[in-house]
Structures are given as C-alpha cells and as structure tokens.
Amino acid sequence: MADREDVLFQAKLAEQAERYDEMVETMKKVVRMGANLTVEERNLLSVAYKNSVGARRSTWRILSTALQIEQQAARSDSALKIKVLIDYRLQVEKELRDICNDILLVVENALLPAVTENQSKVFFYKMKGDYQRYLAEISSCQEHKEAAEKSLEAYKAATEVAELELTPTHPVRLGLALNLSVCYYEIMQSPNKACEVAESAFSSAIRDLSSLSSALYKDSSLIMQLLQDNLSLWKPDCSEVLLSIS
C-alpha cells in the first residue's frame, strides 16, 4: 500500500497534468488515510474539486445560454436543437451534482469531525457553503431553495468562527466573505446584503493591514481586490447601502 507522501505526489502530478478528476480520487485516498489534513493537503483537495466542478459549471453556463438563444430564435429546426441542448445540459447537471454531493459527504462525514484547529474549520464550512451554492445555481423551485439555505447556513457557521479566531486580513476569512457576498448577490438576489458583507470585510481588512504577514500578502491582497471589484460592479444595485469604496 502506498504511503501518504506517495499518494500526495500522485495528486501533485495529476494537478500538473490538469487531470483533476483523477486528482479528486487521489486526494480522497489521502482523506481515508487520516482526515485531519495539513494546510497543503487541504489546499490540494480544494484545488482538485474546484477545477473538477469548475469546468462543468462553465459548460453548464454555455449550454444554458445556447438553449436560451435557441428558444428565442424559434427556427424550423429549433425543436430538435432544443432537445439536444436540454439532454446535454442534463448530462452535465448530473456530473455537477455527483461531484458536489461527493465533496459535501467528505466534508460532513470525514473532514469536519476530524478538524482540530479553527482555520481548517472555517475552510471546510466555507467549502460546504460553496458546493451547496453550486447546487443552487443549477436547481430550481424547492431544490434551489433548500440548497441556498444550506449554503447560507454553512457560510454563517464559518463566519462565526472566522470572526472570533482569524484576523480580518487572513485570506481564509477574506475568501469566505467574498463567497458569502456572491451567494447573497447571485443566489439569494439580495444585492444590499451582498454589498454589506463585501464592504465590511474590505473595510475591516484595510483597518487591520498591520496584521498582514508577508507570507499571506499576495493571497489576501488578491481577494481584497476581488471584493473591491465586486462592490464597483454591484454598486448600482445597492441603493440602501452606503458604499465608501470607490
């Protein structure tokens, strides 16, 4: 049986080769060897699932746009094309659901019960929120509502720990705020709340810049820029929120 270092090496090779589905399976082997992951292992797991699901999220969006265009065109051959597009999108949806449900089970049943420090607890609750959000993106009616509520619940659990245990400039806390604000804007259709979360995270980080270590500067500054970019984009929809960031 391969030891942990050998399996991690295989995962890194899969990442370099951009074979992310294989990287997912390899990192699940690491979890089975012991679910209390190091920061490096945690990040490799996240990269594997993020890229595996990311390609399918992109495909789903492309197919959805193509379907909308075809439905509006109403050409003589539209019915056949619409059926092909719907069937193809359903195939991609199934793959997306399978990946999301897979990582949600891993997080819920293995990673969160084994966690021993707060940074990882925030990280895994954030992952739970992310993948419930991805399910909400491709769902409708009651399924959408349930996934959205579970996403918010996980993000809020992560936020409670992050605000107590992580500095405002920590990239895990900033990344959580970024994704929570996106959830409010895109999934919950609540631009004011999205702007409130994003502005609060950005402003708190600005006030606490002295706590930002050189090792974390690159990651934190990138996320702060994304928060600022989103606020600029969302500003027209946030009439009830006083935005101090230009």
VEXPA-256668 format. One record per residue (C-alpha): residue number from 1; x, y, z. Coordinates in nm, 3 decimals, always signed. Example, Ala and Ser with C-alpha at 12.3 -4.5 7.8 and 13.67 -1.06 7.14 Angstrom:
BEGIN
rec num 1; xx +1.230; yy -0.450; zz +0.780
rec num 2; xx +1.367; yy -0.106; zz +0.714
This chain:
BEGIN
rec num 1; xx +0.000; yy +0.000; zz +0.000
rec num 2; xx +0.135; yy +0.344; zz -0.093
rec num 3; xx +0.216; yy +0.575; zz +0.196
rec num 4; xx +0.073; yy +0.925; zz +0.235
rec num 5; xx +0.368; yy +1.100; zz +0.069
rec num 6; xx +0.345; yy +0.875; zz -0.237
rec num 7; xx -0.027; yy +0.948; zz -0.276
rec num 8; xx +0.032; yy +1.322; zz -0.235
rec num 9; xx +0.298; yy +1.302; zz -0.506
rec num 10; xx +0.044; yy +1.138; zz -0.736
rec num 11; xx -0.205; yy +1.417; zz -0.661
rec num 12; xx +0.053; yy +1.683; zz -0.747
rec num 13; xx +0.132; yy +1.505; zz -1.072
rec num 14; xx -0.238; yy +1.498; zz -1.158
rec num 15; xx -0.258; yy +1.871; zz -1.088
rec num 16; xx +0.038; yy +1.945; zz -1.313
rec num 17; xx -0.119; yy +1.734; zz -1.587
rec num 18; xx -0.456; yy +1.908; zz -1.530
rec num 19; xx -0.627; yy +1.572; zz -1.473
rec num 20; xx -0.848; yy +1.699; zz -1.196
rec num 21; xx -1.097; yy +1.412; zz -1.177
rec num 22; xx -0.805; yy +1.180; zz -1.108
rec num 23; xx -0.668; yy +1.432; zz -0.859
rec num 24; xx -1.003; yy +1.418; zz -0.675
rec num 25; xx -0.985; yy +1.041; zz -0.640
rec num 26; xx -0.623; yy +1.060; zz -0.526
rec num 27; xx -0.698; yy +1.319; zz -0.258
rec num 28; xx -0.989; yy +1.111; zz -0.133
rec num 29; xx -0.733; yy +0.837; zz -0.069
rec num 30; xx -0.539; yy +1.086; zz +0.145
rec num 31; xx -0.857; yy +1.164; zz +0.344
rec num 32; xx -0.912; yy +0.792; zz +0.404
rec num 33; xx -0.559; yy +0.769; zz +0.543
rec num 34; xx -0.648; yy +1.030; zz +0.803
rec num 35; xx -0.894; yy +1.316; zz +0.772
rec num 36; xx -0.702; yy +1.569; zz +0.985
rec num 37; xx -0.538; yy +1.732; zz +0.683
rec num 38; xx -0.237; yy +1.961; zz +0.674
rec num 39; xx -0.273; yy +2.302; zz +0.507
rec num 40; xx -0.102; yy +2.167; zz +0.194
rec num 41; xx -0.332; yy +1.863; zz +0.182
rec num 42; xx -0.637; yy +2.079; zz +0.243
rec num 43; xx -0.541; yy +2.310; zz -0.043
rec num 44; xx -0.473; yy +2.018; zz -0.280
rec num 45; xx -0.818; yy +1.875; zz -0.203
rec num 46; xx -0.976; yy +2.213; zz -0.269
rec num 47; xx -0.789; yy +2.259; zz -0.599
rec num 48; xx -0.893; yy +1.913; zz -0.716
rec num 49; xx -1.265; yy +1.961; zz -0.655
rec num 50; xx -1.270; yy +2.328; zz -0.759
rec num 51; xx -1.126; yy +2.250; zz -1.102
rec num 52; xx -1.328; yy +1.932; zz -1.148
rec num 53; xx -1.655; yy +2.113; zz -1.080
rec num 54; xx -1.540; yy +2.442; zz -1.239
rec num 55; xx -1.511; yy +2.301; zz -1.589
rec num 56; xx -1.863; yy +2.161; zz -1.564
rec num 57; xx -2.006; yy +2.485; zz -1.424
rec num 58; xx -1.861; yy +2.665; zz -1.725
rec num 59; xx -2.008; yy +2.406; zz -1.963
rec num 60; xx -2.348; yy +2.434; zz -1.794
rec num 61; xx -2.349; yy +2.812; zz -1.839
rec num 62; xx -2.252; yy +2.783; zz -2.207
rec num 63; xx -2.529; yy +2.529; zz -2.271
rec num 64; xx -2.784; yy +2.739; zz -2.080
rec num 65; xx -2.701; yy +3.044; zz -2.292
rec num 66; xx -2.719; yy +2.841; zz -2.613
rec num 67; xx -3.055; yy +2.696; zz -2.503
rec num 68; xx -3.197; yy +3.040; zz -2.430
rec num 69; xx -3.085; yy +3.169; zz -2.770
rec num 70; xx -3.236; yy +2.871; zz -2.948
rec num 71; xx -3.566; yy +2.901; zz -2.760
rec num 72; xx -3.591; yy +3.268; zz -2.859
rec num 73; xx -3.497; yy +3.204; zz -3.222
rec num 74; xx -3.798; yy +2.983; zz -3.296
rec num 75; xx -3.649; yy +2.845; zz -3.620
rec num 76; xx -3.787; yy +2.547; zz -3.811
rec num 77; xx -3.521; yy +2.317; zz -3.666
rec num 78; xx -3.528; yy +2.469; zz -3.317
rec num 79; xx -3.725; yy +2.187; zz -3.156
rec num 80; xx -3.458; yy +1.928; zz -3.234
rec num 81; xx -3.175; yy +2.158; zz -3.125
rec num 82; xx -3.356; yy +2.244; zz -2.804
rec num 83; xx -3.395; yy +1.876; zz -2.720
rec num 84; xx -3.025; yy +1.812; zz -2.784
rec num 85; xx -2.928; yy +2.108; zz -2.568
rec num 86; xx -3.161; yy +2.006; zz -2.284
rec num 87; xx -3.033; yy +1.646; zz -2.287
rec num 88; xx -2.672; yy +1.761; zz -2.295
rec num 89; xx -2.728; yy +2.007; zz -2.009
rec num 90; xx -2.897; yy +1.736; zz -1.804
rec num 91; xx -2.591; yy +1.516; zz -1.851
rec num 92; xx -2.364; yy +1.794; zz -1.730
rec num 93; xx -2.600; yy +1.869; zz -1.440
rec num 94; xx -2.578; yy +1.508; zz -1.324
rec num 95; xx -2.198; yy +1.523; zz -1.329
rec num 96; xx -2.208; yy +1.851; zz -1.137
rec num 97; xx -2.448; yy +1.714; zz -0.875
rec num 98; xx -2.242; yy +1.400; zz -0.830
rec num 99; xx -1.921; yy +1.598; zz -0.769
rec num 100; xx -2.090; yy +1.844; zz -0.532
rec num 101; xx -2.264; yy +1.572; zz -0.333
rec num 102; xx -1.940; yy +1.375; zz -0.318
rec num 103; xx -1.735; yy +1.655; zz -0.161
rec num 104; xx -2.023; yy +1.752; zz +0.069
rec num 105; xx -2.024; yy +1.397; zz +0.208
rec num 106; xx -1.646; yy +1.405; zz +0.251
rec num 107; xx -1.663; yy +1.738; zz +0.434
rec num 108; xx -1.959; yy +1.644; zz +0.652
rec num 109; xx -1.862; yy +1.287; zz +0.741
rec num 110; xx -1.481; yy +1.299; zz +0.746
rec num 111; xx -1.322; yy +1.644; zz +0.742
rec num 112; xx -1.531; yy +1.848; zz +0.986
rec num 113; xx -1.547; yy +1.574; zz +1.252
rec num 114; xx -1.166; yy +1.537; zz +1.239
rec num 115; xx -1.077; yy +1.907; zz +1.242
rec num 116; xx -0.866; yy +2.023; zz +1.536
rec num 117; xx -0.795; yy +2.388; zz +1.459
rec num 118; xx -1.012; yy +2.684; zz +1.373
rec num 119; xx -0.861; yy +2.785; zz +1.038
rec num 120; xx -0.944; yy +2.444; zz +0.893
rec num 121; xx -1.291; yy +2.455; zz +1.049
rec num 122; xx -1.360; yy +2.784; zz +0.868
rec num 123; xx -1.211; yy +2.645; zz +0.548
rec num 124; xx -1.430; yy +2.333; zz +0.546
rec num 125; xx -1.751; yy +2.513; zz +0.641
rec num 126; xx -1.674; yy +2.752; zz +0.356
rec num 127; xx -1.630; yy +2.454; zz +0.120
rec num 128; xx -1.967; yy +2.323; zz +0.234
rec num 129; xx -2.123; yy +2.661; zz +0.157
rec num 130; xx -1.953; yy +2.677; zz -0.183
rec num 131; xx -2.074; yy +2.340; zz -0.308
rec num 132; xx -2.428; yy +2.393; zz -0.181
rec num 133; xx -2.417; yy +2.723; zz -0.372
rec num 134; xx -2.311; yy +2.541; zz -0.688
rec num 135; xx -2.608; yy +2.305; zz -0.644
rec num 136; xx -2.838; yy +2.604; zz -0.603
rec num 137; xx -2.707; yy +2.751; zz -0.929
rec num 138; xx -2.834; yy +2.456; zz -1.132
rec num 139; xx -3.152; yy +2.388; zz -0.935
rec num 140; xx -3.499; yy +2.538; zz -0.940
rec num 141; xx -3.800; yy +2.569; zz -0.712
rec num 142; xx -3.774; yy +2.374; zz -0.385
rec num 143; xx -3.434; yy +2.222; zz -0.464
rec num 144; xx -3.292; yy +2.569; zz -0.525
rec num 145; xx -3.440; yy +2.698; zz -0.201
rec num 146; xx -3.303; yy +2.409; zz +0.005
rec num 147; xx -2.954; yy +2.430; zz -0.144
rec num 148; xx -2.946; yy +2.809; zz -0.099
rec num 149; xx -3.049; yy +2.780; zz +0.266
rec num 150; xx -2.788; yy +2.512; zz +0.334
rec num 151; xx -2.525; yy +2.726; zz +0.164
rec num 152; xx -2.605; yy +3.027; zz +0.380
rec num 153; xx -2.614; yy +2.811; zz +0.692
rec num 154; xx -2.265; yy +2.678; zz +0.622
rec num 155; xx -2.124; yy +3.022; zz +0.538
rec num 156; xx -2.270; yy +3.165; zz +0.859
rec num 157; xx -2.118; yy +2.880; zz +1.064
rec num 158; xx -1.782; yy +2.957; zz +0.905
rec num 159; xx -1.824; yy +3.330; zz +0.968
rec num 160; xx -1.894; yy +3.280; zz +1.338
rec num 161; xx -1.561; yy +3.101; zz +1.382
rec num 162; xx -1.368; yy +3.329; zz +1.145
rec num 163; xx -1.470; yy +3.650; zz +1.321
rec num 164; xx -1.354; yy +3.509; zz +1.655
rec num 165; xx -1.038; yy +3.327; zz +1.551
rec num 166; xx -0.896; yy +3.476; zz +1.228
rec num 167; xx -0.767; yy +3.826; zz +1.162
rec num 168; xx -0.965; yy +4.041; zz +0.915
rec num 169; xx -0.674; yy +4.018; zz +0.670
rec num 170; xx -0.645; yy +3.640; zz +0.678
rec num 171; xx -0.706; yy +3.502; zz +0.325
rec num 172; xx -0.939; yy +3.227; zz +0.451
rec num 173; xx -1.159; yy +3.484; zz +0.626
rec num 174; xx -1.148; yy +3.719; zz +0.326
rec num 175; xx -1.225; yy +3.435; zz +0.083
rec num 176; xx -1.521; yy +3.337; zz +0.298
rec num 177; xx -1.657; yy +3.693; zz +0.291
rec num 178; xx -1.608; yy +3.708; zz -0.086
rec num 179; xx -1.802; yy +3.387; zz -0.148
rec num 180; xx -2.074; yy +3.472; zz +0.103
rec num 181; xx -2.128; yy +3.808; zz -0.068
rec num 182; xx -2.151; yy +3.632; zz -0.406
rec num 183; xx -2.407; yy +3.393; zz -0.258
rec num 184; xx -2.619; yy +3.685; zz -0.139
rec num 185; xx -2.592; yy +3.860; zz -0.476
rec num 186; xx -2.634; yy +3.572; zz -0.720
rec num 187; xx -2.831; yy +3.308; zz -0.528
rec num 188; xx -3.035; yy +3.499; zz -0.271
rec num 189; xx -3.092; yy +3.800; zz -0.504
rec num 190; xx -3.004; yy +4.032; zz -0.217
rec num 191; xx -2.761; yy +4.295; zz -0.352
rec num 192; xx -2.779; yy +4.514; zz -0.042
rec num 193; xx -2.673; yy +4.228; zz +0.183
rec num 194; xx -2.402; yy +4.130; zz -0.066
rec num 195; xx -2.260; yy +4.483; zz -0.060
rec num 196; xx -2.284; yy +4.498; zz +0.318
rec num 197; xx -2.082; yy +4.177; zz +0.361
rec num 198; xx -1.822; yy +4.272; zz +0.098
rec num 199; xx -1.776; yy +4.627; zz +0.226
rec num 200; xx -1.748; yy +4.517; zz +0.587
rec num 201; xx -1.480; yy +4.259; zz +0.501
rec num 202; xx -1.285; yy +4.504; zz +0.287
rec num 203; xx -1.302; yy +4.788; zz +0.538
rec num 204; xx -1.204; yy +4.564; zz +0.829
rec num 205; xx -0.905; yy +4.434; zz +0.634
rec num 206; xx -0.794; yy +4.788; zz +0.544
rec num 207; xx -0.807; yy +4.889; zz +0.911
rec num 208; xx -0.606; yy +4.583; zz +1.013
rec num 209; xx -0.339; yy +4.585; zz +0.743
rec num 210; xx -0.067; yy +4.592; zz +1.007
rec num 211; xx -0.154; yy +4.232; zz +1.098
rec num 212; xx -0.098; yy +4.107; zz +0.743
rec num 213; xx +0.215; yy +3.894; zz +0.723
rec num 214; xx +0.436; yy +3.898; zz +0.416
rec num 215; xx +0.363; yy +3.528; zz +0.362
rec num 216; xx -0.011; yy +3.596; zz +0.324
rec num 217; xx +0.012; yy +3.932; zz +0.148
rec num 218; xx -0.031; yy +3.805; zz -0.209
rec num 219; xx -0.339; yy +3.591; zz -0.138
rec num 220; xx -0.505; yy +3.850; zz +0.085
rec num 221; xx -0.445; yy +4.144; zz -0.147
rec num 222; xx -0.587; yy +3.948; zz -0.442
rec num 223; xx -0.908; yy +3.871; zz -0.254
rec num 224; xx -0.937; yy +4.231; zz -0.136
rec num 225; xx -0.913; yy +4.342; zz -0.498
rec num 226; xx -1.190; yy +4.098; zz -0.593
rec num 227; xx -1.409; yy +4.237; zz -0.314
rec num 228; xx -1.346; yy +4.588; zz -0.440
rec num 229; xx -1.419; yy +4.488; zz -0.799
rec num 230; xx -1.748; yy +4.327; zz -0.699
rec num 231; xx -1.852; yy +4.632; zz -0.499
rec num 232; xx -1.787; yy +4.851; zz -0.800
rec num 233; xx -1.992; yy +4.615; zz -1.018
rec num 234; xx -2.279; yy +4.583; zz -0.769
rec num 235; xx -2.291; yy +4.950; zz -0.668
rec num 236; xx -2.590; yy +5.041; zz -0.891
rec num 237; xx -2.797; yy +4.769; zz -0.719
rec num 238; xx -2.701; yy +4.865; zz -0.364
rec num 239; xx -2.901; yy +5.182; zz -0.318
rec num 240; xx -2.968; yy +5.128; zz +0.051
rec num 241; xx -2.608; yy +5.064; zz +0.148
rec num 242; xx -2.361; yy +5.345; zz +0.200
rec num 243; xx -2.060; yy +5.239; zz -0.004
rec num 244; xx -1.737; yy +5.409; zz +0.095
rec num 245; xx -1.518; yy +5.224; zz -0.156
rec num 246; xx -1.470; yy +5.379; zz -0.497
